[in-house]
Amino acid sequence: MNKIPNRQAICEVLMDKAKEDKDIMVLCSDSRGSASMTPFADNFPDQFIETGIAEQNLVSISAGLAKCGKKPFACSPACFLSTRSYEQAKVDVAYSNTNVTLIGISGGISYGALGMSHHSAQDIAAMSAIPNMRVYLPSDRHQTKHLIEALLKDEKPSYIRVGRNPVEDIYTEGITKITDRDIAYAKKMGAKVKIFGSSKKVGDKVSAMVAPQLIYPEHPLYSVDGVFNAILVKGNMVGDVMFYGQGAGKLATASAVVSDVMDAAKHAGVNIITLWDAEKLDLVAAEDARNVFFVRVSGIKAQKSDKVKELFGNVKMVDAGYDDEFAFVTEEMSEGEYQKAAEQLEGVINKIRVDQTGLADLSFAILFDGVINDRILDVELDLLNLFAVDTF
């Protein structure tokens, strides 16, 4: 379970970089504790400024430091930073295009019982309305770390909104490693490569992940293409239920915008109460999540097949006609088990998780020479936001 909130991740990155970069400055408005900046203030007192409860001064001083070549990070509760110092954020920072990073801590209703004076439902909209001001809401500590590292190389104004509590880590893997050869292998397997956001209940915990997956025609999401998105919910009684529609395109976008405007007009002056379940779900550790893996390896199959079987056990070879590499599909194993085996196998090029829908049929596609080649279909890389949910 992650115990590091995004605000602490910001401090850790700034402390690491401040060892070499003396231009990094952190400013707080009597908020070093709630901003998790006390360690920075203690270790880098010459690079820390405490303005007290004076958010206007906080922002204006930051802008002045930026004009002198410094890299200021101004931390204050989002509810005050986006209201009390709005004029300074607009004129001194954004309009002047100064290198200031404003950090709104405890955004939304993070302050809870402190009441509406400390809630900030408006900060995203308010900051987004200012020309030149970029607004960021990092989803977890990893995204927060990369964001701060990027902003340290940047020279434009920005506003970061972070919550108060730690956010569970969701393993995320993009499509940058997917190549035309992966597509060729998928074609041989009669599969498609799609980017999935998936969540399923495992005992008392939830396993969640965002990553490319190979799926077969038996999968309900197999035929989702183009601008269409889909959500698949699998219930223990109701079975598969899919929500399908356009997620892009001018008409779909226009419809969504008009719908939001009409909803806002309908509820003008009305406070809509939103409630959350107090029960917090525990996530399965990423290394414990279980998957089937498609693995590409450089080299000659005959020379490495024994090592592959030694490390991965019973595998099914896939032949796409390449002389300089080969591929195989593993049985179900944990992410940690895969990583340990992959580290001992020289030449691993890439891996893609294989959705287990249709895997029962996969054995029928195996020829005696171990080649999967009887389901040859056109395959394309669908860069869609597909979301699969398992509610067992």
C-alpha positions as CSV (number, residue, x, y, z in Angstrom):
1,M,0.0,0.0,0.0
2,N,1.4,3.4,-1.0
3,K,1.8,5.8,1.9
4,I,3.5,8.7,0.0
5,P,1.1,11.5,-1.0
6,N,1.7,13.5,-4.1
7,R,2.8,16.6,-2.1
8,Q,5.5,14.5,-0.5
9,A,6.7,13.3,-3.9
10,I,7.1,16.9,-4.9
11,C,9.2,17.7,-1.9
12,E,11.4,14.6,-2.6
13,V,12.1,15.6,-6.2
14,L,12.9,19.2,-5.3
15,M,15.2,18.1,-2.5
16,D,17.1,15.8,-4.8
17,K,17.5,18.4,-7.5
18,A,18.2,21.3,-5.1
19,K,21.5,19.6,-4.1
20,E,22.9,20.7,-7.5
21,D,20.6,23.4,-8.6
22,K,20.7,26.4,-6.2
23,D,18.2,28.3,-8.3
24,I,15.4,26.1,-7.0
25,M,13.3,28.0,-4.4
26,V,10.3,26.8,-2.3
27,L,7.9,29.3,-0.8
28,C,5.1,28.6,1.6
29,S,2.3,30.6,3.2
30,D,2.5,29.2,6.7
31,S,1.9,25.8,5.0
32,R,5.2,24.0,5.1
33,G,3.7,21.2,7.2
34,S,0.6,20.5,5.2
35,A,2.6,20.9,1.9
36,S,5.1,18.3,3.2
37,M,7.9,20.9,2.6
38,T,9.3,20.9,6.2
39,P,12.2,18.6,5.1
40,F,13.1,21.0,2.3
41,A,13.0,24.0,4.7
42,D,15.2,22.1,7.2
43,N,17.8,20.9,4.6
44,F,17.9,24.0,2.3
45,P,17.1,27.0,4.5
46,D,18.8,29.4,2.1
47,Q,16.4,28.2,-0.7
48,F,13.2,28.4,1.4
49,I,11.0,31.4,2.1
50,E,8.1,31.6,4.6
51,T,5.7,34.4,3.8
52,G,3.2,33.7,6.5
53,I,-0.5,33.8,5.8
54,A,-0.1,36.2,2.9
55,E,-0.9,34.4,-0.4
56,Q,-0.7,37.6,-2.5
57,N,2.9,38.2,-1.3
58,L,3.7,34.5,-1.8
59,V,2.8,34.7,-5.5
60,S,4.3,38.2,-6.2
61,I,7.6,37.3,-4.5
62,S,7.7,34.1,-6.5
63,A,7.3,36.1,-9.7
64,G,10.1,38.5,-8.7
65,L,12.4,35.6,-8.0
66,A,11.6,34.1,-11.4
67,K,12.5,37.4,-13.0
68,C,15.9,37.1,-11.3
69,G,16.5,33.7,-12.8
70,K,15.3,31.5,-9.9
71,K,12.9,28.6,-10.2
72,P,10.2,29.2,-7.5
73,F,7.7,26.6,-6.4
74,A,5.0,28.4,-4.4
75,C,2.9,26.1,-2.1
76,S,-0.4,27.1,-0.5
77,P,-3.8,25.5,0.1
78,A,-5.6,25.4,-3.2
79,C,-8.7,27.1,-1.7
80,F,-6.6,30.3,-0.9
81,L,-4.0,30.2,-3.7
82,S,-6.8,30.2,-6.3
83,T,-8.8,33.0,-4.7
84,R,-6.9,35.4,-2.4
85,S,-3.9,35.6,-4.8
86,Y,-5.8,35.2,-8.1
87,E,-4.9,38.7,-9.3
88,Q,-1.2,38.1,-8.7
89,A,-1.4,34.7,-10.4
90,K,-3.1,36.3,-13.4
91,V,-0.9,39.4,-13.8
92,D,2.5,38.8,-12.1
93,V,2.8,35.1,-13.2
94,A,0.6,34.3,-16.2
95,Y,0.4,37.6,-18.1
96,S,4.1,38.2,-17.5
97,N,4.8,34.6,-18.5
98,T,7.2,34.0,-15.6
99,N,8.7,30.7,-14.6
100,V,6.6,30.1,-11.5
101,T,5.0,26.9,-10.4
102,L,2.0,27.3,-8.1
103,I,1.2,24.3,-6.1
104,G,-2.3,24.1,-4.7
105,I,-2.3,21.6,-1.9
106,S,-5.3,19.7,-0.4
107,G,-7.5,20.4,-3.5
108,G,-11.1,19.6,-3.8
109,I,-12.6,18.6,-0.4
110,S,-9.4,17.2,1.0
111,Y,-9.7,19.4,4.2
112,G,-13.0,17.7,5.0
113,A,-14.3,18.8,8.3
114,L,-12.6,22.3,8.1
115,G,-15.6,23.2,6.0
116,M,-16.4,25.1,2.8
117,S,-14.0,27.9,3.5
118,H,-11.2,25.3,3.0
119,H,-12.7,23.5,0.1
120,S,-11.6,24.3,-3.5
121,A,-14.1,23.2,-6.1
122,Q,-13.3,26.3,-8.2
123,D,-9.5,26.2,-8.5
124,I,-9.2,24.1,-11.7
125,A,-11.7,26.2,-13.6
126,A,-10.3,29.5,-12.3
127,M,-6.7,28.7,-13.1
128,S,-7.6,27.2,-16.5
129,A,-9.3,30.5,-17.5
130,I,-6.0,32.5,-17.2
131,P,-4.1,32.8,-20.5
132,N,-0.6,31.2,-20.3
133,M,-1.4,29.3,-17.2
134,R,-1.1,25.5,-17.5
135,V,-3.0,23.3,-15.1
136,Y,-1.9,19.9,-14.0
137,L,-3.5,17.2,-11.8
138,P,-1.0,14.4,-11.5
139,S,-2.7,11.1,-10.8
140,D,-0.2,9.5,-8.5
141,R,3.3,9.9,-7.0
142,H,5.0,8.5,-10.1
143,Q,3.3,11.0,-12.4
144,T,3.9,13.7,-9.9
145,K,7.7,12.9,-9.9
146,H,7.9,13.1,-13.7
147,L,5.9,16.3,-13.8
148,I,8.1,18.1,-11.4
149,E,11.2,16.9,-13.2
150,A,9.8,18.2,-16.5
151,L,8.8,21.6,-15.0
152,L,12.3,22.1,-13.6
153,K,13.4,22.1,-17.3
154,D,10.6,24.4,-18.2
155,E,10.3,28.2,-18.1
156,K,6.5,28.8,-18.2
157,P,3.9,29.3,-15.6
158,S,1.9,26.4,-14.2
159,Y,-0.5,25.4,-11.5
160,I,-0.4,22.0,-9.9
161,R,-3.3,20.7,-7.9
162,V,-2.7,17.8,-5.5
163,G,-4.8,16.1,-2.9
164,R,-4.0,15.6,0.8
165,N,-3.9,11.8,1.1
166,P,-1.8,9.1,-0.6
167,V,-3.1,7.7,-3.8
168,E,-2.7,4.0,-4.5
169,D,-0.3,3.1,-7.3
170,I,-1.9,1.9,-10.5
171,Y,0.6,0.2,-12.8
172,T,0.6,2.0,-16.1
173,E,2.4,1.0,-19.3
174,G,2.0,2.9,-22.6
175,I,2.4,1.9,-26.3
176,T,5.8,3.4,-27.0
177,K,7.4,-0.1,-27.2
178,I,4.8,-1.5,-29.6
179,T,6.3,-2.0,-33.1
180,D,5.2,-3.3,-36.5
181,R,6.7,-6.7,-35.5
182,D,4.4,-6.9,-32.5
183,I,1.5,-6.3,-34.9
184,A,2.8,-9.0,-37.3
185,Y,3.0,-11.5,-34.4
186,A,-0.5,-10.5,-33.3
187,K,-1.8,-11.1,-36.9
188,K,-0.3,-14.6,-36.8
189,M,-2.1,-15.2,-33.6
190,G,-5.4,-13.9,-34.9
191,A,-5.4,-11.2,-32.3
192,K,-5.4,-7.4,-32.0
193,V,-3.4,-5.1,-29.7
194,K,-5.4,-2.7,-27.7
195,I,-4.7,-0.4,-24.7
196,F,-6.7,-1.6,-21.7
197,G,-7.6,-0.1,-18.4
198,S,-8.6,-3.1,-16.3
199,S,-9.8,-3.8,-12.8
200,K,-11.0,-7.0,-11.2
201,K,-11.7,-8.1,-7.7
202,V,-9.2,-10.7,-6.3
203,G,-10.4,-11.9,-2.9
204,D,-10.7,-8.8,-0.7
205,K,-8.5,-6.7,-2.9
206,V,-8.6,-5.2,-6.4
207,S,-6.1,-5.8,-9.2
208,A,-5.9,-2.7,-11.5
209,M,-3.6,-2.0,-14.4
210,V,-3.4,0.1,-17.6
211,A,-1.4,-1.6,-20.4
212,P,-1.5,-2.9,-23.9
213,Q,-3.1,-6.3,-24.3
214,L,-3.5,-8.9,-27.0
215,I,-7.1,-9.9,-27.4
216,Y,-8.9,-12.5,-29.6
217,P,-12.1,-12.3,-31.6
218,E,-14.0,-14.0,-28.7
219,H,-13.5,-10.9,-26.6
220,P,-16.4,-8.4,-26.6
221,L,-14.0,-5.5,-27.1
222,Y,-12.2,-7.0,-30.1
223,S,-14.4,-5.1,-32.6
224,V,-14.2,-1.7,-31.0
225,D,-12.3,0.5,-33.6
226,G,-11.9,4.0,-34.8
227,V,-13.3,6.8,-32.6
228,F,-15.3,4.4,-30.5
229,N,-14.6,3.6,-26.9
230,A,-16.1,0.9,-24.7
231,I,-16.5,-0.2,-21.1
232,L,-17.0,-3.8,-20.4
233,V,-18.5,-4.9,-17.0
234,K,-18.5,-8.5,-16.1
235,G,-20.8,-9.5,-13.3
236,N,-21.2,-12.8,-11.5
237,M,-24.9,-13.0,-12.3
238,V,-25.5,-10.5,-15.1
239,G,-22.5,-11.7,-17.2
240,D,-21.0,-9.3,-19.7
241,V,-22.5,-5.8,-20.1
242,M,-20.8,-3.4,-22.5
243,F,-21.2,0.3,-22.9
244,Y,-20.2,1.5,-26.3
245,G,-20.1,4.8,-28.1
246,Q,-18.0,7.5,-29.8
247,G,-15.3,9.0,-27.6
248,A,-14.1,11.5,-30.2
249,G,-15.3,13.3,-33.3
250,K,-17.0,16.7,-33.7
251,L,-20.6,15.6,-33.2
252,A,-19.9,13.4,-30.1
253,T,-17.8,16.2,-28.6
254,A,-20.4,18.9,-29.4
255,S,-23.1,16.7,-27.8
256,A,-21.2,16.2,-24.6
257,V,-20.5,20.0,-24.3
258,V,-24.1,20.9,-24.9
259,S,-25.2,18.3,-22.4
260,D,-22.9,19.7,-19.8
261,V,-24.1,23.3,-20.4
262,M,-27.8,22.2,-20.2
263,D,-27.1,20.3,-17.0
264,A,-25.3,23.3,-15.4
265,A,-28.2,25.6,-16.4
266,K,-30.7,23.1,-15.1
267,H,-29.0,23.0,-11.7
268,A,-28.0,26.7,-11.5
269,G,-27.7,27.7,-7.8
270,V,-28.1,24.2,-6.6
271,N,-25.5,22.4,-4.6
272,I,-25.3,18.8,-5.7
273,I,-24.1,16.6,-2.8
274,T,-21.6,13.9,-3.8
275,L,-20.9,11.1,-1.3
276,W,-18.1,8.6,-1.3
277,D,-18.0,5.2,0.4
278,A,-15.8,5.4,3.5
279,E,-14.5,1.9,2.8
280,K,-11.1,2.1,1.1
281,L,-10.2,-0.7,-1.3
282,D,-6.8,-2.3,-1.1
283,L,-4.9,-2.9,-4.4
284,V,-3.1,-6.1,-5.2
285,A,0.6,-5.2,-5.5
286,A,1.7,-4.9,-9.1
287,E,4.2,-7.7,-8.7
288,D,1.5,-10.0,-7.5
289,A,-0.9,-9.5,-10.3
290,R,-1.3,-12.5,-12.5
291,N,-1.2,-12.5,-16.3
292,V,-0.3,-14.4,-19.4
293,F,2.6,-12.9,-21.4
294,F,3.5,-12.7,-25.1
295,V,7.3,-12.3,-25.2
296,R,9.6,-11.4,-28.1
297,V,13.3,-12.5,-27.9
298,S,16.2,-11.7,-30.1
299,G,18.3,-14.6,-31.4
300,I,17.7,-18.0,-32.9
301,K,14.8,-20.1,-31.4
302,A,16.7,-23.4,-31.5
303,Q,19.5,-22.0,-29.4
304,K,17.4,-20.5,-26.7
305,S,14.3,-22.6,-26.5
306,D,15.7,-24.8,-23.7
307,K,16.5,-21.7,-21.6
308,V,13.1,-20.3,-22.3
309,K,11.4,-23.5,-21.0
310,E,13.7,-23.6,-18.0
311,L,12.8,-20.1,-17.0
312,F,9.1,-19.8,-18.1
313,G,8.0,-23.4,-18.0
314,N,5.4,-24.6,-20.6
315,V,5.3,-22.1,-23.4
316,K,3.7,-21.9,-26.8
317,M,6.0,-20.7,-29.6
318,V,4.8,-18.1,-32.2
319,D,6.5,-17.8,-35.6
320,A,6.0,-14.7,-37.7
321,G,8.8,-15.5,-40.2
322,Y,11.7,-13.5,-38.7
323,D,15.2,-15.0,-38.7
324,D,16.7,-12.8,-36.0
325,E,14.1,-13.2,-33.3
326,F,11.3,-15.5,-32.1
327,A,8.3,-15.2,-29.7
328,F,6.4,-17.3,-27.2
329,V,3.3,-17.2,-25.0
330,T,3.6,-18.1,-21.3
331,E,1.2,-19.8,-19.0
332,E,-0.4,-17.6,-16.3
333,M,2.2,-16.3,-13.9
334,S,2.7,-13.3,-11.6
335,E,4.3,-10.1,-12.8
336,G,7.1,-10.6,-10.3
337,E,7.7,-14.2,-11.6
338,Y,7.8,-12.9,-15.2
339,Q,10.2,-10.1,-14.3
340,K,12.6,-12.5,-12.5
341,A,12.6,-14.9,-15.4
342,A,13.0,-12.1,-18.0
343,E,16.0,-10.8,-16.2
344,Q,17.7,-14.1,-16.7
345,L,16.9,-14.5,-20.4
346,E,19.2,-12.5,-22.7
347,G,17.7,-10.6,-25.5
348,V,14.1,-9.9,-24.3
349,I,12.8,-7.3,-26.7
350,N,9.2,-6.7,-25.5
351,K,6.3,-8.2,-23.7
352,I,2.6,-7.8,-24.1
353,R,0.0,-9.2,-21.7
354,V,-2.5,-11.6,-23.3
355,D,-6.1,-11.3,-22.3
356,Q,-7.3,-14.8,-21.2
357,T,-10.6,-14.6,-23.0
358,G,-10.2,-17.2,-25.8
359,L,-7.0,-18.8,-24.4
360,A,-8.9,-22.0,-24.1
361,D,-9.1,-22.0,-27.9
362,L,-5.4,-21.1,-28.3
363,S,-4.3,-24.7,-27.9
364,F,-6.3,-25.6,-31.0
365,A,-4.3,-23.2,-33.0
366,I,-1.0,-24.9,-32.2
367,L,0.4,-27.0,-35.0
368,F,2.7,-29.9,-34.2
369,D,5.7,-27.7,-34.8
370,G,4.5,-25.4,-32.1
371,V,3.5,-22.5,-34.4
372,I,0.3,-20.6,-34.0
373,N,-0.8,-19.8,-37.5
374,D,-4.3,-21.0,-38.2
375,R,-6.2,-17.8,-37.3
376,I,-4.8,-15.3,-39.7
377,L,-6.9,-12.1,-39.6
378,D,-6.2,-8.5,-40.4
379,V,-4.8,-6.8,-37.3
380,E,-4.3,-3.1,-36.5
381,L,-3.0,-1.2,-33.5
382,D,-6.1,0.4,-32.0
383,L,-5.1,3.3,-29.8
384,L,-8.3,3.3,-28.0
385,N,-9.2,4.0,-24.4
386,L,-10.8,0.7,-23.5
387,F,-11.8,-0.1,-20.0
388,A,-12.6,-3.6,-18.8
389,V,-14.0,-4.2,-15.4
390,D,-14.4,-7.5,-13.6
391,T,-16.8,-7.4,-10.6
392,F,-16.6,-11.0,-9.4
